[in-house]
Amino acid sequence: MNARNEILGRIRAANTAAQARETPVPRDYERHGPHAPGSPELLDLLTDRLVDYRATVVRVPSDGVDDALAQAVAGYRPVLLPPDAPWEVDGTRDSPGLGPGDLDGFAAVVTGCAVACAETGTIALDGGPAQGRRAITLVPDVHVCVVRADQVVGSVPELVAALSPARPITLVSGPSATSDIELQRVEGVHGPRTLVVVLTEPP
């Protein structure tokens, strides 16, 4: 037996032993915050967190989304949309034929989201309705994201519970940024440099 097979054999044996033990995972942590999804307190907290992360938040009534989107993308052309985008926005709908080079030619993308966590200011996308594939939210320099009030939950456990691990999940907390080099913040390195969140108010 060579060293490689020996190492892999030990790993398999350890995994088998771990599965046999079936150690219970404690679930006694707090799973729900004090506020119901979409409550005004959560919308205010999400707004504060996102603004702190240098995102722009536009709060509108549910029937004002189209106007808010038109204003948000007014200075950017061309604009990319998911294939099933429900908004009346002047833009191009995504298609499988658009590769990375094509996506780089778009100034902005408009999408929806799966859920948002007020506590951390995190927006989750999972490729579901009005979100499109992951690439369209990573390549254009501006991401305009529509978040409905009923999609806003209070805590991380609530966010995780609303997502499926079988889907391609992207977590967004403000514009893409890094401080890897001498702790100097640089935005737009791993994704959009600008994040605009259109947050609808409850009816």
Backbone bond lengths (Angstrom), bond angles and torsions (degrees), N, CA, C in turn:
res aa  C-N    CA-C-N  psi(-1)  N-CA   C-N-CA  omega(-1)  CA-C   N-CA-C  phi
1 M - - - 1.464 - - 1.529 109.45 -
2 N 1.338 115.97 129.71 1.458 118.19 177.83 1.535 110.22 -85.04
3 A 1.333 115.27 172.66 1.465 120.71 -175.21 1.523 111.49 -62.02
4 R 1.334 116.40 -38.56 1.475 119.62 -179.00 1.521 110.71 -61.01
5 N 1.329 117.56 -48.94 1.455 120.50 -179.18 1.527 111.87 -64.40
6 E 1.330 115.99 -33.96 1.461 119.53 179.02 1.525 110.81 -65.89
7 I 1.318 115.59 -43.34 1.469 119.76 -179.95 1.526 110.22 -64.56
8 L 1.339 116.66 -47.16 1.464 119.90 -179.99 1.524 110.89 -62.89
9 G 1.334 117.08 -36.32 1.459 120.15 177.77 1.508 112.24 -63.93
10 R 1.316 116.61 -39.60 1.471 120.22 178.46 1.534 110.73 -66.35
11 I 1.331 115.49 -38.71 1.470 119.10 179.40 1.528 110.09 -64.42
12 R 1.326 116.56 -45.05 1.468 120.15 179.31 1.528 110.49 -61.22
13 A 1.323 116.31 -42.44 1.463 120.00 -179.46 1.522 110.92 -64.29
14 A 1.319 116.63 -41.29 1.469 120.51 179.37 1.522 110.85 -65.60
15 N 1.333 117.32 -41.66 1.465 120.52 178.79 1.520 111.11 -64.38
16 T 1.328 116.45 -41.58 1.468 120.65 179.08 1.526 110.85 -62.79
17 A 1.330 116.75 -42.52 1.462 120.75 179.09 1.520 111.34 -65.04
18 A 1.331 115.94 -39.76 1.471 120.11 -179.74 1.522 110.64 -65.38
19 Q 1.343 116.96 -41.10 1.459 119.98 178.84 1.516 111.57 -65.80
20 A 1.342 116.22 -35.66 1.465 119.82 -179.29 1.526 111.68 -66.68
21 R 1.341 116.28 -32.19 1.469 119.20 -177.99 1.517 111.41 -71.48
22 E 1.346 117.00 -35.36 1.468 122.46 -179.12 1.528 110.83 48.73
23 T 1.309 114.57 55.94 1.467 120.09 179.89 1.524 109.73 -62.17
24 P 1.311 118.39 124.49 1.471 119.95 -179.63 1.530 110.71 -67.06
25 V 1.319 114.67 141.42 1.459 121.00 178.75 1.525 108.25 -96.92
26 P 1.331 118.21 123.75 1.473 119.04 -179.82 1.525 111.22 -65.39
27 R 1.317 116.22 134.88 1.462 122.31 -179.18 1.528 110.69 -123.47
28 D 1.326 116.50 32.89 1.452 119.46 -175.86 1.528 113.18 -93.23
29 Y 1.348 115.94 13.06 1.462 118.43 177.11 1.526 109.27 -78.93
30 E 1.324 115.15 165.32 1.465 120.39 -178.57 1.529 109.43 -72.00
31 R 1.306 116.62 123.99 1.464 120.77 -176.57 1.518 113.57 -101.57
32 H 1.325 117.05 -16.66 1.468 120.61 -177.91 1.516 109.34 -134.71
33 G 1.333 115.04 139.12 1.455 119.82 175.87 1.519 110.66 -81.21
34 P 1.313 117.38 178.98 1.470 120.81 -176.58 1.529 113.80 -76.65
35 H 1.341 117.13 -11.94 1.461 119.45 -175.65 1.526 111.33 -113.43
36 A 1.311 115.91 144.52 1.460 121.52 179.06 1.529 110.17 -72.81
37 P 1.334 117.95 150.99 1.468 120.10 177.15 1.521 111.34 -53.12
38 G 1.326 114.90 136.85 1.453 120.47 177.57 1.506 115.81 81.27
39 S 1.342 118.29 3.59 1.462 120.35 -178.84 1.532 110.09 -70.15
40 P 1.328 117.22 154.13 1.466 120.26 -179.59 1.530 112.97 -55.55
41 E 1.342 117.19 -36.62 1.466 120.06 179.94 1.529 111.15 -61.55
42 L 1.322 116.54 -39.80 1.467 120.13 179.81 1.517 111.42 -71.05
43 L 1.325 117.29 -38.13 1.462 119.66 178.40 1.525 110.84 -64.45
44 D 1.330 116.24 -40.04 1.471 119.98 177.51 1.532 110.70 -64.77
45 L 1.328 116.56 -42.93 1.464 120.32 -178.82 1.530 110.67 -66.09
46 L 1.325 117.50 -43.74 1.467 120.69 177.80 1.520 110.59 -60.43
47 T 1.319 116.63 -42.16 1.470 120.47 178.80 1.523 110.64 -60.86
48 D 1.329 117.25 -46.86 1.465 121.22 179.60 1.521 111.62 -59.45
49 R 1.334 116.53 -44.54 1.463 120.50 -178.89 1.529 111.03 -63.99
50 L 1.323 116.51 -45.84 1.464 119.86 -177.82 1.527 111.85 -65.11
51 V 1.322 116.04 -41.72 1.469 119.62 178.19 1.523 109.87 -63.59
52 D 1.328 116.89 -38.61 1.462 120.97 177.44 1.531 110.91 -62.16
53 Y 1.326 116.41 -30.56 1.468 121.27 178.10 1.532 112.62 -84.81
54 R 1.333 116.69 5.91 1.470 123.01 178.39 1.521 113.10 75.45
55 A 1.310 116.56 27.04 1.460 120.29 171.03 1.525 108.41 -92.92
56 T 1.320 116.04 160.32 1.459 121.86 174.85 1.518 107.88 -102.20
57 V 1.320 116.86 129.26 1.466 121.50 -179.38 1.516 109.07 -116.43
58 V 1.339 115.69 127.17 1.459 122.32 177.11 1.525 106.94 -117.29
59 R 1.319 116.91 116.42 1.466 121.03 -178.90 1.516 109.54 -100.35
60 V 1.323 114.71 126.40 1.463 120.39 -173.76 1.523 109.89 -139.20
61 P 1.336 117.56 157.97 1.470 119.17 170.53 1.526 109.44 -67.71
62 S 1.309 117.11 161.76 1.462 120.48 -175.20 1.519 113.00 -60.59
63 D 1.323 117.60 -25.89 1.463 119.58 179.17 1.531 112.71 -91.08
64 G 1.336 116.48 7.03 1.463 119.23 -179.80 1.516 113.57 -109.62
65 V 1.345 116.91 12.32 1.463 120.29 -175.98 1.524 111.95 -65.77
66 D 1.327 117.35 -45.51 1.468 119.83 -177.32 1.528 111.82 -59.40
67 D 1.327 116.80 -43.54 1.469 119.90 179.15 1.525 110.91 -65.33
68 A 1.333 116.74 -40.98 1.466 120.34 179.47 1.525 110.81 -64.33
69 L 1.327 117.34 -39.74 1.464 120.56 178.73 1.519 111.07 -66.70
70 A 1.318 116.46 -40.33 1.466 119.92 179.12 1.525 110.51 -60.24
71 Q 1.329 116.24 -40.74 1.460 119.64 178.45 1.528 111.38 -70.65
72 A 1.334 116.99 -37.71 1.459 120.84 -176.99 1.521 112.34 -65.38
73 V 1.328 117.53 -34.01 1.470 120.72 -177.06 1.529 112.41 -103.31
74 A 1.335 116.75 7.29 1.468 119.83 -174.93 1.526 112.54 -57.34
75 G 1.318 117.91 -34.73 1.461 120.01 -177.67 1.514 114.25 -92.13
76 Y 1.331 116.92 6.31 1.467 119.99 -175.42 1.526 110.53 -125.37
77 R 1.303 115.83 130.95 1.460 122.34 175.33 1.521 108.66 -148.79
78 P 1.327 117.53 139.52 1.467 128.00 -2.38 1.521 111.80 -82.72
79 V 1.349 115.53 166.61 1.461 122.64 -177.78 1.525 108.86 -115.84
80 L 1.319 115.92 138.53 1.461 122.06 -179.75 1.534 109.64 -106.95
81 L 1.334 115.41 143.33 1.457 121.70 -179.65 1.526 110.18 -130.42
82 P 1.332 118.08 151.19 1.465 119.70 171.45 1.531 109.44 -62.42
83 P 1.318 118.65 156.21 1.475 120.46 -178.70 1.527 113.28 -58.36
84 D 1.346 117.31 -32.48 1.462 120.80 -176.28 1.524 112.81 -105.73
85 A 1.322 116.59 25.80 1.474 120.04 -178.48 1.526 110.49 -57.75
86 P 1.353 117.91 128.95 1.465 120.37 -177.50 1.530 113.73 -91.16
87 W 1.330 117.41 1.40 1.462 120.11 -173.76 1.526 111.64 -96.26
88 E 1.318 115.00 154.54 1.464 121.37 176.93 1.528 108.07 -90.22
89 V 1.317 115.10 83.62 1.459 121.48 -177.91 1.524 108.45 -125.25
90 D 1.319 116.37 137.14 1.465 120.71 178.36 1.522 108.77 -74.46
91 G 1.333 116.77 104.79 1.451 120.31 -178.29 1.513 112.24 -168.16
92 T 1.315 115.92 179.81 1.455 123.36 -179.65 1.524 109.13 -104.10
93 R 1.317 116.56 132.69 1.461 120.05 178.23 1.525 109.79 -82.58
94 D 1.315 115.35 138.49 1.456 122.08 -177.48 1.532 111.04 -64.02
95 S 1.325 115.71 150.73 1.459 121.73 176.23 1.520 108.14 -145.82
96 P 1.344 117.85 157.42 1.464 120.52 -178.32 1.524 113.78 -59.15
97 G 1.316 116.82 -22.56 1.460 119.98 -178.27 1.518 114.39 -74.21
98 L 1.326 117.48 -11.09 1.463 120.47 -179.27 1.530 109.23 -84.78
99 G 1.329 116.63 113.86 1.456 121.70 178.97 1.514 111.29 -92.26
100 P 1.341 116.94 -177.78 1.477 120.62 -179.26 1.521 113.40 -55.34
101 G 1.319 117.13 -40.54 1.463 119.83 179.20 1.515 111.90 -63.55
102 D 1.337 116.05 -39.10 1.468 120.03 178.13 1.528 110.73 -67.65
103 L 1.335 116.09 -42.71 1.464 119.60 -179.62 1.518 111.33 -62.68
104 D 1.321 116.20 -32.72 1.465 120.19 179.82 1.522 111.88 -67.08
105 G 1.321 116.68 -16.42 1.465 120.15 178.83 1.511 113.50 -82.43
106 F 1.338 117.19 -6.92 1.461 120.05 178.93 1.525 109.77 -92.99
107 A 1.323 115.44 135.86 1.467 120.18 -178.85 1.523 111.87 -78.93
108 A 1.329 117.19 -30.33 1.465 120.30 -175.77 1.516 110.33 -149.67
109 V 1.330 115.17 157.43 1.458 122.07 174.18 1.523 108.38 -130.76
110 V 1.323 116.21 143.49 1.462 122.00 177.46 1.518 108.07 -117.43
111 T 1.338 117.47 125.79 1.467 121.28 178.40 1.523 110.42 -139.55
112 G 1.319 114.66 170.48 1.443 121.58 167.73 1.519 108.37 -96.94
113 C 1.330 117.50 -161.85 1.458 121.28 177.35 1.516 109.54 -146.56
114 A 1.333 116.58 173.54 1.466 121.53 178.06 1.517 111.05 -91.91
115 V 1.325 116.69 -43.31 1.458 122.51 -176.97 1.519 107.86 -166.45
116 A 1.329 117.19 159.23 1.465 121.68 177.33 1.524 108.94 -136.41
117 C 1.332 115.86 143.54 1.468 122.24 -179.44 1.521 109.40 -108.30
118 A 1.323 116.09 118.21 1.463 120.52 -177.76 1.520 111.80 -69.03
119 E 1.325 117.07 -38.08 1.462 121.52 -175.43 1.525 112.23 -58.95
120 T 1.320 117.05 -39.00 1.463 121.45 -177.05 1.524 113.52 -108.23
121 G 1.334 117.71 -5.30 1.452 120.00 -176.91 1.518 112.44 65.98
122 T 1.326 115.98 36.80 1.464 121.54 -175.01 1.521 110.92 -109.18
123 I 1.331 115.01 133.60 1.461 121.83 175.58 1.523 107.48 -109.42
124 A 1.334 116.36 130.41 1.458 121.11 -178.93 1.530 110.08 -108.72
125 L 1.319 114.95 133.14 1.453 121.85 174.13 1.524 107.94 -118.30
126 D 1.342 116.17 140.68 1.463 118.89 -179.15 1.525 113.06 -133.50
127 G 1.322 116.75 19.64 1.456 120.16 179.11 1.512 113.40 75.49
128 G 1.329 117.40 13.67 1.460 122.06 -179.83 1.512 112.43 -79.60
129 P 1.340 117.71 -161.99 1.462 121.96 -177.02 1.529 113.11 -53.30
130 A 1.331 115.38 134.49 1.473 123.80 177.21 1.518 113.69 63.29
131 Q 1.341 118.19 19.31 1.464 120.76 179.96 1.525 113.01 -114.13
132 G 1.313 116.77 -33.32 1.458 119.70 -179.55 1.522 112.51 72.52
133 R 1.311 115.62 -173.13 1.466 120.75 -179.41 1.522 111.12 -76.20
134 R 1.309 115.77 160.42 1.461 121.49 -174.56 1.524 112.39 -59.37
135 A 1.323 117.47 -39.25 1.472 121.13 -173.76 1.520 113.05 -57.53
136 I 1.332 117.56 -33.89 1.462 118.10 -174.73 1.522 112.15 -70.81
137 T 1.336 117.32 -18.25 1.463 119.73 178.46 1.524 112.38 -95.89
138 L 1.319 117.43 -0.97 1.463 120.82 -177.63 1.522 113.41 -109.95
139 V 1.331 117.12 -26.90 1.467 119.23 -172.87 1.530 113.55 -90.81
140 P 1.344 120.56 -51.56 1.475 119.29 178.97 1.527 111.66 -59.13
141 D 1.314 116.56 151.49 1.466 121.70 -173.92 1.522 113.37 -76.81
142 V 1.336 117.43 -18.92 1.460 121.48 -178.37 1.525 108.92 -126.18
143 H 1.314 116.12 129.77 1.470 121.59 176.41 1.517 108.26 -117.35
144 V 1.323 115.86 118.88 1.455 121.72 174.18 1.526 106.79 -105.55
145 C 1.334 116.82 118.59 1.465 121.55 -172.73 1.525 110.37 -119.21
146 V 1.325 115.49 127.54 1.459 120.97 177.45 1.528 108.94 -91.84
147 V 1.328 116.35 123.82 1.460 122.35 178.29 1.521 108.14 -120.50
148 R 1.329 116.65 117.26 1.461 120.66 176.88 1.526 110.19 -78.01
149 A 1.304 116.46 150.79 1.471 120.56 -178.88 1.523 111.33 -57.00
150 D 1.330 117.50 -40.66 1.462 119.98 -176.42 1.527 113.07 -71.47
151 Q 1.336 117.16 -8.56 1.460 120.99 176.88 1.522 112.80 -89.87
152 V 1.314 117.80 -4.40 1.466 121.87 -176.00 1.526 110.04 -93.05
153 V 1.332 116.00 116.65 1.469 121.92 177.23 1.526 108.74 -110.31
154 G 1.334 115.60 169.90 1.451 118.66 -173.01 1.509 115.97 -86.76
155 S 1.343 117.74 -40.78 1.456 120.45 -168.68 1.523 112.73 -125.33
156 V 1.334 114.62 167.55 1.464 120.57 178.51 1.534 111.91 -62.98
157 P 1.353 119.92 -44.76 1.468 118.32 176.76 1.526 113.33 -56.60
158 E 1.331 117.45 -35.97 1.460 120.36 177.79 1.525 110.92 -68.33
159 L 1.318 116.53 -38.65 1.465 120.51 177.36 1.523 110.50 -63.57
160 V 1.328 116.72 -47.51 1.463 120.79 -178.66 1.526 110.57 -62.78
161 A 1.329 116.78 -39.17 1.464 120.59 -179.29 1.521 112.01 -65.43
162 A 1.331 116.76 -26.03 1.467 120.49 -178.96 1.524 112.92 -84.05
163 L 1.333 117.06 -6.03 1.464 121.26 -176.51 1.523 111.01 -110.18
164 S 1.324 115.56 152.86 1.460 120.99 175.81 1.524 109.29 -102.62
165 P 1.343 118.20 129.07 1.466 120.00 179.18 1.527 112.70 -67.58
166 A 1.320 116.73 -10.28 1.463 120.09 179.30 1.520 112.30 -84.41
167 R 1.328 117.38 -6.09 1.459 120.71 -178.23 1.527 110.63 -103.44
168 P 1.343 117.62 157.26 1.471 121.15 -179.89 1.530 110.67 -77.59
169 I 1.305 117.47 100.20 1.461 121.71 -172.07 1.526 111.29 -93.47
170 T 1.323 115.43 132.01 1.459 122.30 173.48 1.524 107.82 -120.89
171 L 1.327 117.41 127.32 1.458 122.25 179.42 1.526 109.02 -106.31
172 V 1.324 115.82 127.34 1.464 122.01 -176.14 1.523 109.04 -120.27
173 S 1.330 116.42 121.39 1.463 121.20 174.22 1.526 107.66 -125.99
174 G 1.313 116.28 82.74 1.457 121.25 -177.94 1.518 112.21 84.66
175 P 1.325 116.98 -178.14 1.465 120.77 177.00 1.525 110.75 -60.86
176 S 1.328 116.44 152.29 1.461 119.93 176.79 1.519 109.25 -62.87
177 A 1.341 116.57 133.11 1.469 119.67 -178.18 1.521 110.22 -155.23
178 T 1.317 115.86 157.73 1.458 121.82 174.71 1.519 109.03 -144.41
179 S 1.315 115.05 151.95 1.471 121.03 174.37 1.519 109.38 -126.18
180 D 1.325 116.38 31.19 1.466 121.39 -175.29 1.526 112.91 -63.89
181 I 1.312 117.01 -33.90 1.465 119.99 -174.62 1.523 109.50 -98.21
182 E 1.323 116.39 107.47 1.465 123.75 176.65 1.523 112.33 53.05
183 L 1.329 117.15 30.57 1.461 123.50 177.27 1.527 113.21 58.12
184 Q 1.331 116.05 24.50 1.460 120.78 176.49 1.527 108.55 -92.80
185 R 1.327 116.43 121.57 1.470 120.51 -177.39 1.529 110.48 -70.83
186 V 1.317 115.03 126.83 1.464 121.82 176.54 1.524 107.08 -126.88
187 E 1.314 117.00 125.09 1.462 120.98 -177.08 1.521 111.09 -100.02
188 G 1.325 115.18 151.84 1.453 120.78 176.73 1.514 114.65 84.94
189 V 1.321 118.50 17.72 1.460 121.20 -176.42 1.526 111.45 -80.18
190 H 1.339 116.63 -47.09 1.458 121.38 -175.14 1.521 112.71 -108.87
191 G 1.305 117.53 7.78 1.461 120.86 -177.07 1.514 109.63 174.64
192 P 1.332 118.05 -160.68 1.466 121.55 -176.04 1.531 113.78 -58.45
193 R 1.319 114.16 137.69 1.466 121.14 177.30 1.536 110.91 -77.45
194 T 1.338 115.84 -24.37 1.456 121.14 -176.42 1.527 110.04 -128.05
195 L 1.321 116.55 130.27 1.468 121.84 176.09 1.527 108.90 -119.95
196 V 1.318 115.25 123.78 1.467 121.99 174.75 1.520 107.72 -117.25
197 V 1.315 116.26 122.78 1.463 121.00 -179.74 1.519 109.38 -108.55
198 V 1.323 116.35 121.05 1.456 122.03 174.49 1.525 106.16 -96.98
199 L 1.317 115.57 106.64 1.463 122.70 -173.85 1.522 109.65 -104.67
200 T 1.334 116.22 119.18 1.452 118.58 -178.55 1.524 110.75 -82.95
201 E 1.316 114.94 145.35 1.463 120.56 176.28 1.523 109.13 -86.05
202 P 1.338 117.82 151.50 1.477 118.89 177.00 1.513 110.67 -64.62
203 P 1.336 117.88 150.58 1.481 119.79 -178.79 1.517 111.69 -66.07
